[in-house]
Amino acid sequence: MRFGRYRTVSFDGCGSLKVPDTSRNRAWLDRPAHGGYPQLELMTLVETGTRPMIGAVFGPSATGETACAKRLLHLLTPDMLVLWDKGFDGNDFITAVTGTGAQIVARLGSNRRAPILSP
């Protein structure tokens, strides 16, 4: 899908994927504080509309969505318009995304002030 000259893309994550409770999985994923199976974070960069996947990474849920999304920034290009929800509104993440040349449209919380970025 396009918006003007831009390909519209978005980060899409899921942090509730459970994996088998083995010593190997616990070594890199840890076990949730409330017990249960270790959880895996999946983060994808997808084109909006038909949702073709551009890239994906896995990691421990404890690292958070933006940490996983940062591992996909090398896939962003200046012809992309990145759409995201308020969970990705950290100043360092916004700065890193705009550093790729991609444009952003982001939903921010009502108490949030975005950084002023110069072109």
PDB file as gemmi writes it, atoms N, CA and C in Angstrom:
CRYST1    1.000    1.000    1.000  90.00  90.00  90.00 P 1                      
ATOM      1  N   MET A   1       0.848  -1.171   0.000  1.00  0.00           N  
ATOM      2  CA  MET A   1       0.000   0.000   0.000  1.00  0.00           C  
ATOM      3  C   MET A   1       0.896   1.237   0.000  1.00  0.00           C  
ATOM      4  N   ARG A   2       0.442   2.287  -0.611  1.00  0.00           N  
ATOM      5  CA  ARG A   2       1.224   3.509  -0.713  1.00  0.00           C  
ATOM      6  C   ARG A   2       0.412   4.697  -0.218  1.00  0.00           C  
ATOM      7  N   PHE A   3       1.147   5.685   0.258  1.00  0.00           N  
ATOM      8  CA  PHE A   3       0.572   6.982   0.588  1.00  0.00           C  
ATOM      9  C   PHE A   3       1.417   7.987  -0.174  1.00  0.00           C  
ATOM     10  N   GLY A   4       0.883   8.487  -1.279  1.00  0.00           N  
ATOM     11  CA  GLY A   4       1.686   9.342  -2.148  1.00  0.00           C  
ATOM     12  C   GLY A   4       2.865   8.551  -2.685  1.00  0.00           C  
ATOM     13  N   ARG A   5       4.057   9.076  -2.502  1.00  0.00           N  
ATOM     14  CA  ARG A   5       5.250   8.386  -3.004  1.00  0.00           C  
ATOM     15  C   ARG A   5       5.840   7.394  -2.004  1.00  0.00           C  
ATOM     16  N   TYR A   6       5.213   7.251  -0.847  1.00  0.00           N  
ATOM     17  CA  TYR A   6       5.765   6.408   0.221  1.00  0.00           C  
ATOM     18  C   TYR A   6       5.093   5.040   0.298  1.00  0.00           C  
ATOM     19  N   ARG A   7       5.901   4.016   0.528  1.00  0.00           N  
ATOM     20  CA  ARG A   7       5.395   2.691   0.903  1.00  0.00           C  
ATOM     21  C   ARG A   7       5.048   2.766   2.382  1.00  0.00           C  
ATOM     22  N   THR A   8       3.858   2.374   2.775  1.00  0.00           N  
ATOM     23  CA  THR A   8       3.497   2.416   4.188  1.00  0.00           C  
ATOM     24  C   THR A   8       3.861   1.080   4.834  1.00  0.00           C  
ATOM     25  N   VAL A   9       4.596   1.175   5.931  1.00  0.00           N  
ATOM     26  CA  VAL A   9       5.056  -0.007   6.655  1.00  0.00           C  
ATOM     27  C   VAL A   9       4.782   0.188   8.140  1.00  0.00           C  
ATOM     28  N   SER A  10       4.802  -0.899   8.887  1.00  0.00           N  
ATOM     29  CA  SER A  10       4.619  -0.789  10.330  1.00  0.00           C  
ATOM     30  C   SER A  10       5.342  -1.926  11.043  1.00  0.00           C  
ATOM     31  N   PHE A  11       5.652  -1.661  12.303  1.00  0.00           N  
ATOM     32  CA  PHE A  11       6.195  -2.687  13.174  1.00  0.00           C  
ATOM     33  C   PHE A  11       5.019  -3.406  13.811  1.00  0.00           C  
ATOM     34  N   ASP A  12       5.097  -4.714  13.887  1.00  0.00           N  
ATOM     35  CA  ASP A  12       4.035  -5.506  14.484  1.00  0.00           C  
ATOM     36  C   ASP A  12       4.684  -6.547  15.371  1.00  0.00           C  
ATOM     37  N   GLY A  13       4.354  -6.525  16.663  1.00  0.00           N  
ATOM     38  CA  GLY A  13       4.999  -7.428  17.598  1.00  0.00           C  
ATOM     39  C   GLY A  13       4.029  -8.277  18.374  1.00  0.00           C  
ATOM     40  N   CYS A  14       4.570  -9.353  18.910  1.00  0.00           N  
ATOM     41  CA  CYS A  14       3.805 -10.255  19.768  1.00  0.00           C  
ATOM     42  C   CYS A  14       4.769 -10.755  20.842  1.00  0.00           C  
ATOM     43  N   GLY A  15       4.449 -10.492  22.094  1.00  0.00           N  
ATOM     44  CA  GLY A  15       5.332 -10.902  23.184  1.00  0.00           C  
ATOM     45  C   GLY A  15       4.782 -12.025  24.023  1.00  0.00           C  
ATOM     46  N   SER A  16       3.793 -12.727  23.544  1.00  0.00           N  
ATOM     47  CA  SER A  16       3.180 -13.775  24.358  1.00  0.00           C  
ATOM     48  C   SER A  16       3.365 -15.173  23.782  1.00  0.00           C  
ATOM     49  N   LEU A  17       4.354 -15.336  22.918  1.00  0.00           N  
ATOM     50  CA  LEU A  17       4.618 -16.661  22.351  1.00  0.00           C  
ATOM     51  C   LEU A  17       5.349 -17.516  23.375  1.00  0.00           C  
ATOM     52  N   LYS A  18       4.765 -18.617  23.744  1.00  0.00           N  
ATOM     53  CA  LYS A  18       5.367 -19.497  24.733  1.00  0.00           C  
ATOM     54  C   LYS A  18       6.191 -20.572  24.038  1.00  0.00           C  
ATOM     55  N   VAL A  19       7.318 -20.926  24.646  1.00  0.00           N  
ATOM     56  CA  VAL A  19       8.193 -21.962  24.111  1.00  0.00           C  
ATOM     57  C   VAL A  19       8.346 -23.049  25.166  1.00  0.00           C  
ATOM     58  N   PRO A  20       8.816 -24.220  24.789  1.00  0.00           N  
ATOM     59  CA  PRO A  20       8.979 -25.297  25.766  1.00  0.00           C  
ATOM     60  C   PRO A  20       9.879 -24.878  26.933  1.00  0.00           C  
ATOM     61  N   ASP A  21       9.540 -25.361  28.110  1.00  0.00           N  
ATOM     62  CA  ASP A  21      10.278 -25.038  29.330  1.00  0.00           C  
ATOM     63  C   ASP A  21      11.491 -25.953  29.457  1.00  0.00           C  
ATOM     64  N   THR A  22      12.531 -25.640  28.673  1.00  0.00           N  
ATOM     65  CA  THR A  22      13.770 -26.415  28.714  1.00  0.00           C  
ATOM     66  C   THR A  22      14.877 -25.546  29.289  1.00  0.00           C  
ATOM     67  N   SER A  23      15.931 -26.167  29.752  1.00  0.00           N  
ATOM     68  CA  SER A  23      17.051 -25.395  30.310  1.00  0.00           C  
ATOM     69  C   SER A  23      17.669 -24.494  29.244  1.00  0.00           C  
ATOM     70  N   ARG A  24      17.721 -24.952  28.023  1.00  0.00           N  
ATOM     71  CA  ARG A  24      18.283 -24.140  26.936  1.00  0.00           C  
ATOM     72  C   ARG A  24      17.440 -22.885  26.699  1.00  0.00           C  
ATOM     73  N   ASN A  25      16.118 -23.031  26.657  1.00  0.00           N  
ATOM     74  CA  ASN A  25      15.238 -21.868  26.463  1.00  0.00           C  
ATOM     75  C   ASN A  25      15.285 -20.925  27.657  1.00  0.00           C  
ATOM     76  N   ARG A  26      15.315 -21.481  28.879  1.00  0.00           N  
ATOM     77  CA  ARG A  26      15.395 -20.621  30.067  1.00  0.00           C  
ATOM     78  C   ARG A  26      16.709 -19.845  30.103  1.00  0.00           C  
ATOM     79  N   ALA A  27      17.779 -20.401  29.537  1.00  0.00           N  
ATOM     80  CA  ALA A  27      19.089 -19.743  29.561  1.00  0.00           C  
ATOM     81  C   ALA A  27      19.083 -18.419  28.819  1.00  0.00           C  
ATOM     82  N   TRP A  28      18.299 -18.305  27.754  1.00  0.00           N  
ATOM     83  CA  TRP A  28      18.304 -17.037  27.016  1.00  0.00           C  
ATOM     84  C   TRP A  28      16.995 -16.284  27.103  1.00  0.00           C  
ATOM     85  N   LEU A  29      15.926 -16.929  27.509  1.00  0.00           N  
ATOM     86  CA  LEU A  29      14.639 -16.243  27.599  1.00  0.00           C  
ATOM     87  C   LEU A  29      14.196 -15.956  29.025  1.00  0.00           C  
ATOM     88  N   ASP A  30      14.748 -16.653  30.003  1.00  0.00           N  
ATOM     89  CA  ASP A  30      14.294 -16.572  31.392  1.00  0.00           C  
ATOM     90  C   ASP A  30      12.870 -17.097  31.496  1.00  0.00           C  
ATOM     91  N   ARG A  31      12.456 -17.308  32.704  1.00  0.00           N  
ATOM     92  CA  ARG A  31      11.081 -17.728  32.957  1.00  0.00           C  
ATOM     93  C   ARG A  31      10.343 -16.511  33.483  1.00  0.00           C  
ATOM     94  N   PRO A  32       9.102 -16.293  33.070  1.00  0.00           N  
ATOM     95  CA  PRO A  32       8.354 -15.137  33.581  1.00  0.00           C  
ATOM     96  C   PRO A  32       8.289 -15.148  35.109  1.00  0.00           C  
ATOM     97  N   ALA A  33       8.246 -13.979  35.707  1.00  0.00           N  
ATOM     98  CA  ALA A  33       8.209 -13.849  37.163  1.00  0.00           C  
ATOM     99  C   ALA A  33       7.020 -14.589  37.765  1.00  0.00           C  
ATOM    100  N   HIS A  34       5.922 -14.668  37.042  1.00  0.00           N  
ATOM    101  CA  HIS A  34       4.728 -15.338  37.544  1.00  0.00           C  
ATOM    102  C   HIS A  34       4.764 -16.839  37.280  1.00  0.00           C  
ATOM    103  N   GLY A  35       5.872 -17.360  36.787  1.00  0.00           N  
ATOM    104  CA  GLY A  35       5.984 -18.784  36.485  1.00  0.00           C  
ATOM    105  C   GLY A  35       5.506 -19.086  35.091  1.00  0.00           C  
ATOM    106  N   GLY A  36       5.389 -20.336  34.796  1.00  0.00           N  
ATOM    107  CA  GLY A  36       4.913 -20.737  33.476  1.00  0.00           C  
ATOM    108  C   GLY A  36       6.046 -20.905  32.495  1.00  0.00           C  
ATOM    109  N   TYR A  37       5.676 -20.994  31.250  1.00  0.00           N  
ATOM    110  CA  TYR A  37       6.645 -21.239  30.190  1.00  0.00           C  
ATOM    111  C   TYR A  37       7.413 -19.971  29.822  1.00  0.00           C  
ATOM    112  N   PRO A  38       8.668 -20.118  29.380  1.00  0.00           N  
ATOM    113  CA  PRO A  38       9.396 -18.943  28.873  1.00  0.00           C  
ATOM    114  C   PRO A  38       8.653 -18.341  27.683  1.00  0.00           C  
ATOM    115  N   GLN A  39       8.781 -17.020  27.534  1.00  0.00           N  
ATOM    116  CA  GLN A  39       8.082 -16.340  26.451  1.00  0.00           C  
ATOM    117  C   GLN A  39       9.068 -15.714  25.473  1.00  0.00           C  
ATOM    118  N   LEU A  40       8.657 -15.685  24.238  1.00  0.00           N  
ATOM    119  CA  LEU A  40       9.464 -15.196  23.142  1.00  0.00           C  
ATOM    120  C   LEU A  40       8.798 -13.961  22.554  1.00  0.00           C  
ATOM    121  N   GLU A  41       9.585 -12.945  22.234  1.00  0.00           N  
ATOM    122  CA  GLU A  41       9.095 -11.741  21.557  1.00  0.00           C  
ATOM    123  C   GLU A  41       9.337 -11.914  20.059  1.00  0.00           C  
ATOM    124  N   LEU A  42       8.311 -11.702  19.271  1.00  0.00           N  
ATOM    125  CA  LEU A  42       8.426 -11.699  17.817  1.00  0.00           C  
ATOM    126  C   LEU A  42       8.137 -10.284  17.350  1.00  0.00           C  
ATOM    127  N   MET A  43       9.016  -9.712  16.573  1.00  0.00           N  
ATOM    128  CA  MET A  43       8.802  -8.380  16.014  1.00  0.00           C  
ATOM    129  C   MET A  43       8.990  -8.479  14.507  1.00  0.00           C  
ATOM    130  N   THR A  44       8.024  -7.928  13.777  1.00  0.00           N  
ATOM    131  CA  THR A  44       8.105  -7.938  12.327  1.00  0.00           C  
ATOM    132  C   THR A  44       8.005  -6.513  11.791  1.00  0.00           C  
ATOM    133  N   LEU A  45       8.559  -6.313  10.630  1.00  0.00           N  
ATOM    134  CA  LEU A  45       8.362  -5.091   9.860  1.00  0.00           C  
ATOM    135  C   LEU A  45       7.576  -5.539   8.636  1.00  0.00           C  
ATOM    136  N   VAL A  46       6.367  -4.996   8.483  1.00  0.00           N  
ATOM    137  CA  VAL A  46       5.481  -5.432   7.401  1.00  0.00           C  
ATOM    138  C   VAL A  46       4.998  -4.238   6.604  1.00  0.00           C  
ATOM    139  N   GLU A  47       4.695  -4.496   5.366  1.00  0.00           N  
ATOM    140  CA  GLU A  47       4.065  -3.475   4.537  1.00  0.00           C  
ATOM    141  C   GLU A  47       2.574  -3.504   4.847  1.00  0.00           C  
ATOM    142  N   THR A  48       1.977  -2.345   5.036  1.00  0.00           N  
ATOM    143  CA  THR A  48       0.558  -2.319   5.387  1.00  0.00           C  
ATOM    144  C   THR A  48      -0.284  -2.684   4.171  1.00  0.00           C  
ATOM    145  N   GLY A  49      -1.527  -2.975   4.408  1.00  0.00           N  
ATOM    146  CA  GLY A  49      -2.425  -3.395   3.333  1.00  0.00           C  
ATOM    147  C   GLY A  49      -2.435  -4.901   3.241  1.00  0.00           C  
ATOM    148  N   THR A  50      -1.655  -5.445   2.317  1.00  0.00           N  
ATOM    149  CA  THR A  50      -1.623  -6.896   2.134  1.00  0.00           C  
ATOM    150  C   THR A  50      -0.670  -7.580   3.112  1.00  0.00           C  
ATOM    151  N   ARG A  51       0.093  -6.830   3.871  1.00  0.00           N  
ATOM    152  CA  ARG A  51       0.956  -7.289   4.953  1.00  0.00           C  
ATOM    153  C   ARG A  51       2.115  -8.199   4.544  1.00  0.00           C  
ATOM    154  N   PRO A  52       2.761  -7.984   3.403  1.00  0.00           N  
ATOM    155  CA  PRO A  52       3.944  -8.801   3.126  1.00  0.00           C  
ATOM    156  C   PRO A  52       5.029  -8.478   4.144  1.00  0.00           C  
ATOM    157  N   MET A  53       5.712  -9.506   4.617  1.00  0.00           N  
ATOM    158  CA  MET A  53       6.736  -9.332   5.632  1.00  0.00           C  
ATOM    159  C   MET A  53       8.047  -8.879   5.001  1.00  0.00           C  
ATOM    160  N   ILE A  54       8.615  -7.820   5.570  1.00  0.00           N  
ATOM    161  CA  ILE A  54       9.895  -7.303   5.108  1.00  0.00           C  
ATOM    162  C   ILE A  54      11.021  -7.918   5.929  1.00  0.00           C  
ATOM    163  N   GLY A  55      10.787  -8.124   7.224  1.00  0.00           N  
ATOM    164  CA  GLY A  55      11.784  -8.730   8.092  1.00  0.00           C  
ATOM    165  C   GLY A  55      11.180  -9.109   9.427  1.00  0.00           C  
ATOM    166  N   ALA A  56      11.870  -9.986  10.162  1.00  0.00           N  
ATOM    167  CA  ALA A  56      11.399 -10.435  11.474  1.00  0.00           C  
ATOM    168  C   ALA A  56      12.582 -10.772  12.360  1.00  0.00           C  
ATOM    169  N   VAL A  57      12.416 -10.564  13.661  1.00  0.00           N  
ATOM    170  CA  VAL A  57      13.418 -10.954  14.656  1.00  0.00           C  
ATOM    171  C   VAL A  57      12.704 -11.566  15.858  1.00  0.00           C  
ATOM    172  N   PHE A  58      13.433 -12.417  16.569  1.00  0.00           N  
ATOM    173  CA  PHE A  58      12.954 -13.014  17.805  1.00  0.00           C  
ATOM    174  C   PHE A  58      13.892 -12.613  18.927  1.00  0.00           C  
ATOM    175  N   GLY A  59      13.379 -12.598  20.144  1.00  0.00           N  
ATOM    176  CA  GLY A  59      14.221 -12.328  21.298  1.00  0.00           C  
ATOM    177  C   GLY A  59      13.442 -12.508  22.579  1.00  0.00           C  
ATOM    178  N   PRO A  60      14.104 -12.339  23.712  1.00  0.00           N  
ATOM    179  CA  PRO A  60      13.425 -12.450  24.992  1.00  0.00           C  
ATOM    180  C   PRO A  60      12.367 -11.363  25.151  1.00  0.00           C  
ATOM    181  N   SER A  61      11.210 -11.713  25.697  1.00  0.00           N  
ATOM    182  CA  SER A  61      10.135 -10.735  25.912  1.00  0.00           C  
ATOM    183  C   SER A  61      10.574  -9.613  26.837  1.00  0.00           C  
ATOM    184  N   ALA A  62      11.476  -9.909  27.747  1.00  0.00           N  
ATOM    185  CA  ALA A  62      11.908  -8.904  28.725  1.00  0.00           C  
ATOM    186  C   ALA A  62      12.611  -7.718  28.084  1.00  0.00           C  
ATOM    187  N   THR A  63      13.156  -7.881  26.881  1.00  0.00           N  
ATOM    188  CA  THR A  63      13.861  -6.764  26.247  1.00  0.00           C  
ATOM    189  C   THR A  63      12.910  -5.703  25.721  1.00  0.00           C  
ATOM    190  N   GLY A  64      11.667  -6.073  25.436  1.00  0.00           N  
ATOM    191  CA  GLY A  64      10.673  -5.108  24.975  1.00  0.00           C  
ATOM    192  C   GLY A  64      10.600  -4.984  23.470  1.00  0.00           C  
ATOM    193  N   GLU A  65       9.492  -4.419  23.035  1.00  0.00           N  
ATOM    194  CA  GLU A  65       9.219  -4.306  21.600  1.00  0.00           C  
ATOM    195  C   GLU A  65      10.185  -3.379  20.881  1.00  0.00           C  
ATOM    196  N   THR A  66      10.481  -2.227  21.473  1.00  0.00           N  
ATOM    197  CA  THR A  66      11.342  -1.279  20.745  1.00  0.00           C  
ATOM    198  C   THR A  66      12.759  -1.817  20.590  1.00  0.00           C  
ATOM    199  N   ALA A  67      13.253  -2.565  21.563  1.00  0.00           N  
ATOM    200  CA  ALA A  67      14.586  -3.157  21.429  1.00  0.00           C  
ATOM    201  C   ALA A  67      14.616  -4.133  20.265  1.00  0.00           C  
ATOM    202  N   CYS A  68      13.569  -4.923  20.132  1.00  0.00           N  
ATOM    203  CA  CYS A  68      13.498  -5.842  18.985  1.00  0.00           C  
ATOM    204  C   CYS A  68      13.329  -5.070  17.686  1.00  0.00           C  
ATOM    205  N   ALA A  69      12.496  -4.032  17.692  1.00  0.00           N  
ATOM    206  CA  ALA A  69      12.256  -3.247  16.475  1.00  0.00           C  
ATOM    207  C   ALA A  69      13.542  -2.564  16.002  1.00  0.00           C  
ATOM    208  N   LYS A  70      14.398  -2.157  16.926  1.00  0.00           N  
ATOM    209  CA  LYS A  70      15.669  -1.523  16.533  1.00  0.00           C  
ATOM    210  C   LYS A  70      16.520  -2.453  15.683  1.00  0.00           C  
ATOM    211  N   ARG A  71      16.363  -3.737  15.879  1.00  0.00           N  
ATOM    212  CA  ARG A  71      17.133  -4.709  15.098  1.00  0.00           C  
ATOM    213  C   ARG A  71      16.644  -4.798  13.652  1.00  0.00           C  
ATOM    214  N   LEU A  72      15.524  -4.145  13.343  1.00  0.00           N  
ATOM    215  CA  LEU A  72      14.974  -4.141  11.989  1.00  0.00           C  
ATOM    216  C   LEU A  72      15.175  -2.808  11.265  1.00  0.00           C  
ATOM    217  N   LEU A  73      15.777  -1.845  11.934  1.00  0.00           N  
ATOM    218  CA  LEU A  73      15.905  -0.503  11.346  1.00  0.00           C  
ATOM    219  C   LEU A  73      16.711  -0.489  10.053  1.00  0.00           C  
ATOM    220  N   HIS A  74      17.643  -1.413   9.901  1.00  0.00           N  
ATOM    221  CA  HIS A  74      18.448  -1.448   8.677  1.00  0.00           C  
ATOM    222  C   HIS A  74      17.606  -1.741   7.433  1.00  0.00           C  
ATOM    223  N   LEU A  75      16.371  -2.187   7.629  1.00  0.00           N  
ATOM    224  CA  LEU A  75      15.481  -2.488   6.500  1.00  0.00           C  
ATOM    225  C   LEU A  75      14.671  -1.280   6.046  1.00  0.00           C  
ATOM    226  N   LEU A  76      14.683  -0.203   6.835  1.00  0.00           N  
ATOM    227  CA  LEU A  76      13.938   1.003   6.467  1.00  0.00           C  
ATOM    228  C   LEU A  76      14.689   1.789   5.409  1.00  0.00           C  
ATOM    229  N   THR A  77      13.928   2.388   4.492  1.00  0.00           N  
ATOM    230  CA  THR A  77      14.520   3.188   3.421  1.00  0.00           C  
ATOM    231  C   THR A  77      13.784   4.528   3.321  1.00  0.00           C  
ATOM    232  N   PRO A  78      14.391   5.510   2.666  1.00  0.00           N  
ATOM    233  CA  PRO A  78      13.760   6.832   2.563  1.00  0.00           C  
ATOM    234  C   PRO A  78      12.414   6.858   1.839  1.00  0.00           C  
ATOM    235  N   ASP A  79      12.068   5.810   1.110  1.00  0.00           N  
ATOM    236  CA  ASP A  79      10.767   5.797   0.429  1.00  0.00           C  
ATOM    237  C   ASP A  79       9.667   5.178   1.290  1.00  0.00           C  
ATOM    238  N   MET A  80       9.930   5.004   2.598  1.00  0.00           N  
ATOM    239  CA  MET A  80       8.947   4.379   3.493  1.00  0.00           C  
ATOM    240  C   MET A  80       8.338   5.393   4.458  1.00  0.00           C  
ATOM    241  N   LEU A  81       7.065   5.194   4.747  1.00  0.00           N  
ATOM    242  CA  LEU A  81       6.343   5.932   5.776  1.00  0.00           C  
ATOM    243  C   LEU A  81       5.999   4.917   6.851  1.00  0.00           C  
ATOM    244  N   VAL A  82       6.604   5.080   8.031  1.00  0.00           N  
ATOM    245  CA  VAL A  82       6.436   4.114   9.113  1.00  0.00           C  
ATOM    246  C   VAL A  82       5.291   4.560  10.014  1.00  0.00           C  
ATOM    247  N   LEU A  83       4.326   3.670  10.220  1.00  0.00           N  
ATOM    248  CA  LEU A  83       3.180   3.927  11.077  1.00  0.00           C  
ATOM    249  C   LEU A  83       3.357   3.115  12.355  1.00  0.00           C  
ATOM    250  N   TRP A  84       3.116   3.746  13.525  1.00  0.00           N  
ATOM    251  CA  TRP A  84       3.168   2.957  14.751  1.00  0.00           C  
ATOM    252  C   TRP A  84       2.308   3.543  15.841  1.00  0.00           C  
ATOM    253  N   ASP A  85       2.072   2.718  16.847  1.00  0.00           N  
ATOM    254  CA  ASP A  85       1.243   3.064  17.982  1.00  0.00           C  
ATOM    255  C   ASP A  85       2.113   3.690  19.071  1.00  0.00           C  
ATOM    256  N   LYS A  86       1.495   4.137  20.154  1.00  0.00           N  
ATOM    257  CA  LYS A  86       2.209   4.877  21.184  1.00  0.00           C  
ATOM    258  C   LYS A  86       3.248   4.067  21.941  1.00  0.00           C  
ATOM    259  N   GLY A  87       3.278   2.771  21.817  1.00  0.00           N  
ATOM    260  CA  GLY A  87       4.295   1.975  22.489  1.00  0.00           C  
ATOM    261  C   GLY A  87       5.698   2.187  21.946  1.00  0.00           C  
ATOM    262  N   PHE A  88       5.829   2.819  20.803  1.00  0.00           N  
ATOM    263  CA  PHE A  88       7.129   3.030  20.154  1.00  0.00           C  
ATOM    264  C   PHE A  88       7.579   4.485  20.221  1.00  0.00           C  
ATOM    265  N   ASP A  89       7.070   5.255  21.176  1.00  0.00           N  
ATOM    266  CA  ASP A  89       7.277   6.702  21.143  1.00  0.00           C  
ATOM    267  C   ASP A  89       8.468   7.213  21.957  1.00  0.00           C  
ATOM    268  N   GLY A  90       9.434   6.361  22.245  1.00  0.00           N  
ATOM    269  CA  GLY A  90      10.634   6.832  22.944  1.00  0.00           C  
ATOM    270  C   GLY A  90      11.473   7.724  22.050  1.00  0.00           C  
ATOM    271  N   ASN A  91      12.045   8.777  22.628  1.00  0.00           N  
ATOM    272  CA  ASN A  91      12.847   9.717  21.830  1.00  0.00           C  
ATOM    273  C   ASN A  91      13.980   9.037  21.091  1.00  0.00           C  
ATOM    274  N   ASP A  92      14.671   8.099  21.740  1.00  0.00           N  
ATOM    275  CA  ASP A  92      15.797   7.446  21.067  1.00  0.00           C  
ATOM    276  C   ASP A  92      15.323   6.604  19.888  1.00  0.00           C  
ATOM    277  N   PHE A  93      14.151   5.995  20.001  1.00  0.00           N  
ATOM    278  CA  PHE A  93      13.629   5.192  18.900  1.00  0.00           C  
ATOM    279  C   PHE A  93      13.186   6.090  17.749  1.00  0.00           C  
ATOM    280  N   ILE A  94      12.502   7.173  18.047  1.00  0.00           N  
ATOM    281  CA  ILE A  94      12.075   8.113  17.014  1.00  0.00           C  
ATOM    282  C   ILE A  94      13.292   8.650  16.268  1.00  0.00           C  
ATOM    283  N   THR A  95      14.323   9.013  17.006  1.00  0.00           N  
ATOM    284  CA  THR A  95      15.544   9.534  16.396  1.00  0.00           C  
ATOM    285  C   THR A  95      16.216   8.483  15.515  1.00  0.00           C  
ATOM    286  N   ALA A  96      16.257   7.240  15.988  1.00  0.00           N  
ATOM    287  CA  ALA A  96      16.881   6.168  15.211  1.00  0.00           C  
ATOM    288  C   ALA A  96      16.122   5.910  13.911  1.00  0.00           C  
ATOM    289  N   VAL A  97      14.795   5.923  13.965  1.00  0.00           N  
ATOM    290  CA  VAL A  97      13.996   5.682  12.757  1.00  0.00           C  
ATOM    291  C   VAL A  97      14.183   6.820  11.758  1.00  0.00           C  
ATOM    292  N   THR A  98      14.106   8.054  12.218  1.00  0.00           N  
ATOM    293  CA  THR A  98      14.274   9.167  11.283  1.00  0.00           C  
ATOM    294  C   THR A  98      15.696   9.218  10.726  1.00  0.00           C  
ATOM    295  N   GLY A  99      16.652   8.666  11.455  1.00  0.00           N  
ATOM    296  CA  GLY A  99      18.021   8.584  10.955  1.00  0.00           C  
ATOM    297  C   GLY A  99      18.171   7.682   9.742  1.00  0.00           C  
ATOM    298  N   THR A 100      17.199   6.819   9.495  1.00  0.00           N  
ATOM    299  CA  THR A 100      17.239   5.946   8.323  1.00  0.00           C  
ATOM    300  C   THR A 100      16.759   6.667   7.061  1.00  0.00           C  
ATOM    301  N   GLY A 101      16.166   7.844   7.238  1.00  0.00           N  
ATOM    302  CA  GLY A 101      15.599   8.576   6.108  1.00  0.00           C  
ATOM    303  C   GLY A 101      14.119   8.314   5.930  1.00  0.00           C  
ATOM    304  N   ALA A 102      13.575   7.311   6.637  1.00  0.00           N  
ATOM    305  CA  ALA A 102      12.145   7.019   6.561  1.00  0.00           C  
ATOM    306  C   ALA A 102      11.365   8.122   7.277  1.00  0.00           C  
ATOM    307  N   GLN A 103      10.133   8.305   6.852  1.00  0.00           N  
ATOM    308  CA  GLN A 103       9.224   9.258   7.495  1.00  0.00           C  
ATOM    309  C   GLN A 103       8.374   8.498   8.506  1.00  0.00           C  
ATOM    310  N   ILE A 104       7.813   9.205   9.488  1.00  0.00           N  
ATOM    311  CA  ILE A 104       6.988   8.522  10.484  1.00  0.00           C  
ATOM    312  C   ILE A 104       5.660   9.239  10.687  1.00  0.00           C  
ATOM    313  N   VAL A 105       4.655   8.450  11.022  1.00  0.00           N  
ATOM    314  CA  VAL A 105       3.384   8.926  11.540  1.00  0.00           C  
ATOM    315  C   VAL A 105       3.151   8.072  12.775  1.00  0.00           C  
ATOM    316  N   ALA A 106       3.106   8.722  13.932  1.00  0.00           N  
ATOM    317  CA  ALA A 106       3.025   7.967  15.176  1.00  0.00           C  
ATOM    318  C   ALA A 106       1.902   8.484  16.064  1.00  0.00           C  
ATOM    319  N   ARG A 107       1.255   7.573  16.762  1.00  0.00           N  
ATOM    320  CA  ARG A 107       0.269   7.959  17.756  1.00  0.00           C  
ATOM    321  C   ARG A 107       1.009   8.089  19.080  1.00  0.00           C  
ATOM    322  N   LEU A 108       0.858   9.248  19.726  1.00  0.00           N  
ATOM    323  CA  LEU A 108       1.516   9.507  20.996  1.00  0.00           C  
ATOM    324  C   LEU A 108       0.474   9.663  22.090  1.00  0.00           C  
ATOM    325  N   GLY A 109       0.862   9.344  23.321  1.00  0.00           N  
ATOM    326  CA  GLY A 109      -0.013   9.569  24.453  1.00  0.00           C  
ATOM    327  C   GLY A 109      -0.262  11.057  24.642  1.00  0.00           C  
ATOM    328  N   SER A 110      -1.362  11.419  25.276  1.00  0.00           N  
ATOM    329  CA  SER A 110      -1.729  12.830  25.418  1.00  0.00           C  
ATOM    330  C   SER A 110      -0.727  13.614  26.269  1.00  0.00           C  
ATOM    331  N   ASN A 111       0.044  12.938  27.100  1.00  0.00           N  
ATOM    332  CA  ASN A 111       1.020  13.623  27.947  1.00  0.00           C  
ATOM    333  C   ASN A 111       2.421  13.579  27.348  1.00  0.00           C  
ATOM    334  N   ARG A 112       2.558  13.184  26.122  1.00  0.00           N  
ATOM    335  CA  ARG A 112       3.866  12.964  25.483  1.00  0.00           C  
ATOM    336  C   ARG A 112       4.243  14.130  24.601  1.00  0.00           C  
ATOM    337  N   ARG A 113       5.492  14.553  24.703  1.00  0.00           N  
ATOM    338  CA  ARG A 113       6.042  15.591  23.829  1.00  0.00           C  
ATOM    339  C   ARG A 113       7.144  14.965  22.988  1.00  0.00           C  
ATOM    340  N   ALA A 114       6.939  14.969  21.690  1.00  0.00           N  
ATOM    341  CA  ALA A 114       7.927  14.379  20.784  1.00  0.00           C  
ATOM    342  C   ALA A 114       9.098  15.329  20.600  1.00  0.00           C  
ATOM    343  N   PRO A 115      10.280  14.784  20.322  1.00  0.00           N  
ATOM    344  CA  PRO A 115      11.432  15.644  20.080  1.00  0.00           C  
ATOM    345  C   PRO A 115      11.280  16.405  18.761  1.00  0.00           C  
ATOM    346  N   ILE A 116      11.862  17.573  18.704  1.00  0.00           N  
ATOM    347  CA  ILE A 116      11.893  18.346  17.465  1.00  0.00           C  
ATOM    348  C   ILE A 116      13.121  17.861  16.687  1.00  0.00           C  
ATOM    349  N   LEU A 117      12.900  17.322  15.508  1.00  0.00           N  
ATOM    350  CA  LEU A 117      13.977  16.794  14.694  1.00  0.00           C  
ATOM    351  C   LEU A 117      14.169  17.687  13.482  1.00  0.00           C  
ATOM    352  N   SER A 118      15.406  18.028  13.218  1.00  0.00           N  
ATOM    353  CA  SER A 118      15.663  18.849  12.040  1.00  0.00           C  
ATOM    354  C   SER A 118      16.031  17.954  10.879  1.00  0.00           C  
ATOM    355  N   PRO A 119      15.650  18.349   9.660  1.00  0.00           N  
ATOM    356  CA  PRO A 119      15.920  17.516   8.481  1.00  0.00           C  
ATOM    357  C   PRO A 119      17.388  17.421   8.158  1.00  0.00           C  
TER     358      PRO A 119                                                      
END                                                                             
